[in-house]
Amino acid sequence: MPARALVLLLLFSTLLAGCSDPPPYVKLEGDRAHLSGVWLYQKQDFGSDVAFDYRMLVLYPDGRAVYKRCSKSPGASKSVNLGSAYVSRLTDSELVLTTNLFVTTVETEFTIDRPAWQEGNDWFMNLDGATFRRLKPGEQTGHESWPCGDQQGSGDVV
C-alpha cells in the first residue's frame, strides 16, 4: 500500500473515531456522590535515602477524572499523568480510568482495598494499598511543587 494511501486511511479512521458515540462515563451520583472531589495521598520517608510517593485523583460528578502520581525511591522513579480520563468502571473492589490516546484506549485499573469511609469531617479511600484523603473545598493540593514536575501537562484540576 502506498504511503499516501496509508496516511489517508489513518486520517479517515481518526475522523470516524471522533464521530462515534461518547464513551460511557460512570457518573458519581446518588450513593456515589461522596466520591467526587480531589483525593490526595502523600508519603515521605526521610531516612538515609529520601523517598516519596505523591498521588492525586480528581473525580468529577459527570465521570471525568484526572490522576497524577509522582514517586521516587533509591534506584527507581515513577511519574504518571492522566490529565483527560474518565471513570469507565466502578465497583466495590475496582476503579477503572480510561484515557483515549489518538487511535488507542488505555485503561488504568485501581484495586479498591477499602471503599470510601468518613471519620469526623474527613473522607478516606484506600486504593492500591494507599489511603487517600478527600480534600475539603478550597484546600490546596500542592501538586504544582511535586519534585517530578509536570512534563506532560495536566489538564484542569479543581
Buried (B, 14 or more C-beta within 10 A) or exposed (E): EEEEEEEEEEEEEEEEEEEEEEEEBBBBEEEBEEBBBBBBBBEEEEEEEEBBBBBBBBBBEBBBBBBBBBBBEEEEEEBEBBBBBBBBEBEEEEBBBBBBEEEEEEEBEBEBEEEBEEEEEEBBBBBBEBEBBBBEEEEEBEBEEBEBEBEEEBBEEE
